Amino acid sequence: MRGFVRRALEKLSKLDGEQIEQLLQTVAAENERLAVVLDSMNDGVLVTDEEHRLILVNKAAERLIPLASGRIIGDRPVWQVIADPDISDFVQTSLENDESVSDREFALDHGGVTRILSCSLIPLVQAGHIRGNILQLVDISEKRGREARLRRAESLASLTTLAAGVAHEIKNPLGSIGIHNQLIQKQVSQLEPAEAEPINAYLAVINEEIDRLNKIVVDFLFAVRPMDTNLEDGDLNALIADMLGFVQYELEQSGIELIRDLDENLPQLKIDPKYFKQAVMNLVKNAISAMPDGGMLRVSTQTRGDQALLRISDNGIGMTEEVRDKIFEPYFTTKDFGSGIGLTLVYKVVKEHMGDISVISKEGHGTTFTITLPLPQREKHLLGWKGDS
């Protein structure tokens, strides 16, 4: 097609009006076809000129990343058109340094759901000269989700193999240690107070460590055993309100402001109150730990289509990308005394409720966990037919 147009332009002075009109119609049809192809692609495409101004953007790009309002074509550098600050900074730095970049990943909050975009910058080459750049955007959320689910399944399998065999072996000697510690305390109680005081201090430390190890073992056993969930119609808002009331004093003592934004029109959901409350409690406790100097905790619910969304957000220390990608894996923890299975249990509970959980976090800018649960399907009633009378 390009060869045809070039040859036609060379003979333009020899063409009559009808032939010129036909040529223009052919070029317009070809441009329309190329526009349809670009807008039909799942990948986003933004094309810039040599001055880094945006000259073309397809529908997928408009859907995948937030763009500035108003006129965006040809008026300003492409990074000023992109409303997401992280992607904007990446594009500006790469273009100003004349860098070609492949598969740089970014996490975006899209209506409460984490979307992972892979961004690549490619030179736009024409006749051996760079005439601009192409920013390619690929939504790899599902791919990363499958990889994460596979990793978690493998980790849970290894957790099951390890914990089922080891937990009981640990629990038995722990029980024996606890009993003998009590016997020692009984003997020490017969000593003079001055003599007994330092020994009791040591025994108290032993008791504390026994309790901590027992809790870890119980958590491991809970993680590997099948959950006996009993899903029944329940009020998620009431469950959350009850749980928040339980931690209200701890929030106040930690200097954390609580913001509730619960959707009053949220329908009844199929939930197991005991397990689900524990899962939400774990997330709230993590949020409190992430704000050692106080901060803001926001808990919200809403409906979106055929799903209910629960978000727990804090403005605490946040997480690096490496930490964020591993938080649901067994044994992984950033705490000095953590077992590393708290969020694994949260993930397991959410999956037992046929839901999903995602996280958006940036170091120094807080964290948001989003739990997505299915809304119960409305019962369908068919009209009866009595036939001919």
C-alpha positions as CSV (number, residue, x, y, z in Angstrom):
1,M,0.0,0.0,0.0
2,R,2.8,2.4,0.9
3,G,4.5,1.7,-2.5
4,F,1.2,2.4,-4.3
5,V,0.7,5.7,-2.6
6,R,4.3,6.7,-3.2
7,R,4.0,5.9,-6.9
8,A,0.7,7.8,-7.1
9,L,2.2,10.9,-5.5
10,E,5.1,10.9,-8.0
11,K,2.5,11.1,-10.8
12,L,0.2,13.4,-8.9
13,S,0.6,16.3,-11.5
14,K,-0.6,13.9,-14.2
15,L,-3.7,12.7,-12.3
16,D,-7.2,14.2,-13.1
17,G,-9.7,15.1,-10.4
18,E,-11.4,11.8,-10.4
19,Q,-8.1,9.9,-10.0
20,I,-7.1,12.2,-7.1
21,E,-10.4,11.6,-5.4
22,Q,-10.0,7.8,-5.8
23,L,-6.5,8.1,-4.4
24,L,-7.7,10.0,-1.3
25,Q,-10.5,7.5,-0.8
26,T,-7.9,4.7,-0.9
27,V,-5.7,6.4,1.6
28,A,-8.6,7.3,3.9
29,A,-9.8,3.6,3.8
30,E,-6.3,2.4,4.6
31,N,-6.0,4.9,7.5
32,E,-9.4,3.8,8.8
33,R,-8.3,0.1,8.7
34,L,-5.1,0.9,10.6
35,A,-7.0,2.8,13.2
36,V,-9.4,-0.1,13.6
37,V,-6.5,-2.5,14.0
38,L,-4.9,-0.3,16.7
39,D,-8.2,0.2,18.6
40,S,-8.9,-3.6,18.4
41,M,-5.6,-4.5,20.1
42,N,-5.5,-5.6,23.8
43,D,-2.1,-3.9,24.2
44,G,-2.0,-0.1,24.8
45,V,0.0,1.9,22.3
46,L,1.1,5.6,22.6
47,V,3.3,7.0,19.9
48,T,5.4,10.2,20.2
49,D,7.2,12.4,17.8
50,E,10.9,13.4,18.0
51,E,10.0,16.1,20.6
52,H,8.3,13.5,22.8
53,R,4.8,14.9,22.1
54,L,2.0,12.4,21.9
55,I,0.7,11.9,18.3
56,L,-1.3,8.7,18.5
57,V,-3.0,6.7,21.3
58,N,-5.3,3.7,20.9
59,K,-8.4,2.7,22.9
60,A,-6.5,0.1,25.0
61,A,-4.0,2.7,26.3
62,E,-6.9,4.9,27.3
63,R,-8.4,2.0,29.2
64,L,-5.2,0.7,30.8
65,I,-3.7,4.0,32.2
66,P,-5.2,7.2,33.5
67,L,-4.7,10.1,31.0
68,A,-4.9,13.8,31.7
69,S,-8.1,15.6,30.8
70,G,-8.4,18.0,27.8
71,R,-6.5,17.9,24.6
72,I,-3.6,15.5,24.8
73,I,-2.5,15.1,21.2
74,G,0.5,17.2,20.1
75,D,0.2,19.8,22.8
76,R,2.7,18.6,25.5
77,P,5.2,15.9,26.3
78,V,3.7,12.5,26.7
79,W,4.7,12.2,30.4
80,Q,2.5,15.2,31.1
81,V,-0.4,13.4,29.5
82,I,0.0,10.3,31.7
83,A,-1.7,10.9,35.0
84,D,-0.1,8.0,37.0
85,P,3.0,9.6,38.6
86,D,5.1,6.4,38.6
87,I,4.6,5.7,34.9
88,S,5.0,9.4,34.1
89,D,8.4,9.6,35.8
90,F,9.5,6.4,34.2
91,V,8.6,7.6,30.7
92,Q,10.2,11.1,31.2
93,T,13.4,9.7,32.6
94,S,13.7,7.0,29.8
95,L,12.9,9.4,27.0
96,E,15.2,12.2,28.2
97,N,18.0,9.7,28.6
98,D,17.3,8.1,25.1
99,E,16.8,4.7,26.7
100,S,15.0,1.7,25.3
101,V,13.3,-0.2,28.1
102,S,11.5,-3.6,28.0
103,D,9.0,-5.0,30.4
104,R,9.1,-2.5,33.3
105,E,6.2,-3.5,35.6
106,F,3.9,-1.1,37.5
107,A,1.0,-1.8,39.9
108,L,-2.1,0.4,39.5
109,D,-5.3,0.6,41.5
110,H,-8.1,0.0,39.1
111,G,-11.4,0.3,41.0
112,G,-10.0,-1.4,44.1
113,V,-8.4,-4.2,42.0
114,T,-4.6,-4.3,41.5
115,R,-3.7,-4.2,37.8
116,I,-0.1,-5.0,36.8
117,L,1.1,-3.3,33.6
118,S,4.3,-4.2,31.7
119,C,5.6,-1.0,30.0
120,S,8.1,-1.0,27.1
121,L,9.7,2.0,25.3
122,I,10.7,1.3,21.7
123,P,12.2,3.7,19.2
124,L,10.0,4.6,16.2
125,V,12.4,4.1,13.3
126,Q,11.7,5.3,9.7
127,A,14.2,5.1,6.9
128,G,17.0,4.4,9.4
129,H,16.3,7.4,11.5
130,I,14.5,7.6,14.9
131,R,11.3,9.6,14.4
132,G,9.9,9.2,17.9
133,N,9.0,6.5,20.4
134,I,6.4,3.9,21.1
135,L,5.2,3.2,24.6
136,Q,3.7,-0.3,24.7
137,L,1.4,-1.3,27.6
138,V,0.5,-4.9,28.3
139,D,-1.9,-6.0,31.1
140,I,-0.1,-8.9,32.7
141,S,-2.4,-9.0,35.8
142,E,-3.8,-12.4,35.0
143,K,-0.4,-13.9,34.2
144,R,1.1,-12.6,37.4
145,G,-2.0,-13.8,39.3
146,R,-1.6,-17.3,37.9
147,E,2.1,-17.3,38.8
148,A,1.3,-16.1,42.3
149,R,-1.5,-18.7,42.8
150,L,0.9,-21.4,41.6
151,R,3.6,-20.3,44.0
152,R,1.1,-20.1,46.9
153,A,-0.3,-23.6,46.1
154,E,3.3,-25.0,46.0
155,S,4.1,-23.2,49.3
156,L,0.9,-24.4,51.0
157,A,1.8,-27.9,49.8
158,S,5.2,-27.7,51.4
159,L,3.7,-26.2,54.5
160,T,1.3,-29.1,54.8
161,T,4.1,-31.7,54.3
162,L,6.3,-30.0,56.9
163,A,3.8,-28.9,59.5
164,A,1.7,-32.1,59.6
165,G,4.8,-34.1,60.4
166,V,6.7,-31.6,62.7
167,A,4.0,-29.7,64.6
168,H,2.9,-32.7,66.7
169,E,6.5,-33.6,67.4
170,I,7.1,-30.1,68.7
171,K,3.9,-29.8,70.6
172,N,4.5,-32.9,72.7
173,P,7.9,-31.9,74.2
174,L,6.6,-28.3,74.6
175,G,3.8,-29.7,76.8
176,S,6.4,-31.7,78.8
177,I,8.6,-28.6,79.2
178,G,5.6,-26.6,80.4
179,I,4.6,-29.3,83.0
180,H,8.2,-29.5,84.4
181,N,8.4,-25.7,84.5
182,Q,5.3,-25.7,86.7
183,L,6.9,-28.3,89.0
184,I,10.0,-26.1,89.3
185,Q,7.9,-23.1,90.1
186,K,6.1,-25.1,92.8
187,Q,9.5,-26.1,94.4
188,V,10.8,-22.5,94.1
189,S,7.7,-21.2,95.9
190,Q,9.0,-22.9,99.0
191,L,12.2,-20.9,99.0
192,E,12.8,-17.5,100.7
193,P,11.4,-14.6,98.6
194,A,14.8,-13.1,98.0
195,E,16.2,-16.4,96.8
196,A,13.1,-17.3,94.8
197,E,12.7,-13.9,93.0
198,P,15.5,-14.2,90.3
199,I,14.6,-17.9,89.7
200,N,10.9,-16.9,89.1
201,A,12.0,-14.2,86.6
202,Y,13.9,-16.9,84.6
203,L,10.9,-19.3,84.8
204,A,8.5,-16.5,83.6
205,V,10.7,-16.1,80.5
206,I,10.5,-19.8,79.8
207,N,6.7,-19.7,80.2
208,E,6.4,-16.8,77.8
209,E,8.5,-18.6,75.2
210,I,6.5,-21.8,75.6
211,D,3.3,-19.9,75.0
212,R,4.8,-18.2,71.9
213,L,6.0,-21.5,70.5
214,N,2.6,-23.1,71.2
215,K,0.9,-20.4,69.3
216,I,3.2,-20.9,66.3
217,V,2.4,-24.6,66.4
218,V,-1.3,-24.0,66.6
219,D,-1.1,-21.6,63.7
220,F,0.8,-24.2,61.6
221,L,-1.8,-26.9,62.4
222,F,-4.6,-24.5,61.6
223,A,-2.9,-23.7,58.2
224,V,-2.6,-27.3,57.1
225,R,-5.9,-28.7,58.3
226,P,-8.9,-28.4,56.0
227,M,-11.2,-25.6,57.1
228,D,-14.6,-26.7,58.3
229,T,-16.2,-23.5,57.0
230,N,-19.9,-23.0,57.4
231,L,-21.0,-20.4,54.9
232,E,-24.3,-18.8,55.8
233,D,-26.0,-15.5,55.1
234,G,-24.3,-12.8,57.1
235,D,-24.0,-9.1,57.5
236,L,-20.4,-8.2,56.6
237,N,-20.8,-4.6,57.8
238,A,-22.0,-5.8,61.2
239,L,-19.1,-8.3,61.4
240,I,-16.6,-5.5,60.6
241,A,-18.2,-3.1,63.1
242,D,-18.0,-5.8,65.8
243,M,-14.3,-6.5,65.0
244,L,-13.4,-2.8,65.0
245,G,-15.1,-2.3,68.3
246,F,-12.8,-5.0,69.7
247,V,-9.6,-3.2,68.5
248,Q,-10.9,0.4,69.2
249,Y,-8.9,0.8,72.4
250,E,-5.7,-0.5,70.7
251,L,-6.2,2.0,67.9
252,E,-6.6,4.9,70.3
253,Q,-3.6,3.9,72.3
254,S,-1.5,3.7,69.0
255,G,-2.7,7.2,67.9
256,I,-4.5,5.8,64.8
257,E,-7.5,7.5,63.4
258,L,-10.2,5.1,62.2
259,I,-12.4,6.0,59.2
260,R,-15.3,3.8,58.4
261,D,-17.0,3.9,55.0
262,L,-19.4,1.0,55.0
263,D,-21.9,0.7,52.2
264,E,-25.4,0.6,53.9
265,N,-26.8,-1.1,50.8
266,L,-24.4,-4.0,51.0
267,P,-26.5,-7.2,50.6
268,Q,-26.1,-10.3,52.7
269,L,-23.1,-12.4,51.9
270,K,-22.2,-16.1,52.3
271,I,-19.6,-15.9,55.1
272,D,-18.3,-17.9,58.0
273,P,-18.2,-15.3,60.8
274,K,-15.6,-17.0,62.9
275,Y,-13.0,-17.5,60.2
276,F,-13.7,-14.3,58.3
277,K,-13.5,-12.1,61.4
278,Q,-10.1,-13.7,62.2
279,A,-8.9,-12.9,58.7
280,V,-9.9,-9.3,58.8
281,M,-8.5,-9.0,62.3
282,N,-5.1,-10.2,61.0
283,L,-5.2,-7.5,58.3
284,V,-6.1,-4.8,60.8
285,K,-3.3,-5.9,63.2
286,N,-0.8,-5.8,60.3
287,A,-2.0,-2.2,59.6
288,I,-1.5,-1.2,63.2
289,S,2.0,-2.7,63.1
290,A,2.7,-0.7,60.0
291,M,1.9,2.6,61.8
292,P,4.2,2.7,64.8
293,D,3.9,6.4,65.1
294,G,0.2,6.6,64.5
295,G,-1.7,7.3,61.3
296,M,-5.0,6.6,59.6
297,L,-6.8,3.3,59.1
298,R,-9.6,3.3,56.6
299,V,-12.1,0.3,56.4
300,S,-14.6,0.4,53.6
301,T,-17.1,-1.8,51.8
302,Q,-18.9,-1.4,48.5
303,T,-20.6,-3.4,45.8
304,R,-19.3,-3.5,42.2
305,G,-21.3,-5.5,39.7
306,D,-21.7,-9.0,41.1
307,Q,-19.0,-8.6,43.7
308,A,-18.6,-7.1,47.2
309,L,-15.4,-5.3,48.0
310,L,-13.8,-4.9,51.4
311,R,-10.8,-2.5,51.6
312,I,-8.4,-2.1,54.5
313,S,-6.0,0.8,54.0
314,D,-3.3,2.4,56.1
315,N,-0.9,5.2,55.5
316,G,2.0,3.4,57.3
317,I,5.4,2.4,56.2
318,G,4.3,0.4,53.1
319,M,6.2,-2.3,51.4
320,T,8.8,-2.7,48.7
321,E,7.9,-4.6,45.6
322,E,9.9,-7.6,46.6
323,V,8.1,-7.8,50.0
324,R,4.7,-7.3,48.4
325,D,5.2,-10.2,46.0
326,K,5.9,-12.6,48.9
327,I,3.6,-11.6,51.7
328,F,1.1,-14.5,51.1
329,E,3.8,-17.1,51.0
330,P,4.2,-19.3,54.1
331,Y,7.1,-18.6,56.5
332,F,7.7,-15.1,55.0
333,T,7.7,-12.4,57.6
334,T,9.3,-9.0,58.1
335,K,8.6,-9.1,61.9
336,D,11.2,-10.1,64.4
337,F,8.8,-12.5,66.1
338,G,6.4,-13.4,63.3
339,S,5.6,-16.9,62.3
340,G,5.2,-16.0,58.6
341,I,1.8,-17.6,58.1
342,G,-0.6,-14.9,59.3
343,L,-1.3,-13.6,55.7
344,T,-1.2,-17.2,54.4
345,L,-4.1,-17.9,56.6
346,V,-5.9,-14.8,55.4
347,Y,-5.4,-15.9,51.8
348,K,-6.7,-19.4,52.7
349,V,-9.8,-18.0,54.4
350,V,-10.6,-15.7,51.5
351,K,-10.3,-18.6,49.0
352,E,-12.6,-20.7,51.2
353,H,-15.2,-17.9,50.7
354,M,-14.7,-18.2,46.9
355,G,-13.1,-14.8,46.9
356,D,-9.8,-13.1,46.1
357,I,-7.4,-10.8,47.8
358,S,-5.0,-8.2,46.3
359,V,-2.6,-5.7,47.7
360,I,-1.4,-2.3,46.6
361,S,1.6,-0.9,48.5
362,K,4.4,1.6,48.1
363,E,7.2,2.0,50.5
364,G,6.5,5.1,52.7
365,H,3.0,5.5,51.3
366,G,0.9,2.9,53.0
367,T,-0.9,-0.3,52.0
368,T,-4.3,-1.2,50.8
369,F,-5.7,-4.8,51.0
370,T,-8.8,-5.5,48.9
371,I,-10.9,-8.6,49.5
372,T,-13.4,-9.4,46.7
373,L,-16.3,-11.7,47.5
374,P,-19.0,-13.0,45.2
375,L,-22.6,-11.7,45.7
376,P,-25.1,-14.5,46.2
377,Q,-26.9,-15.2,42.9
378,R,-30.5,-14.2,42.9
379,E,-32.9,-17.1,42.7
380,K,-34.5,-17.3,39.2
381,H,-38.2,-17.9,39.0
382,L,-39.7,-19.3,35.8
383,L,-43.2,-18.5,34.7
384,G,-45.4,-21.6,34.7
385,W,-47.3,-22.5,31.5
386,K,-50.7,-24.2,31.9
387,G,-51.1,-25.1,28.3
388,D,-54.3,-24.9,26.3
389,S,-57.4,-24.9,28.4
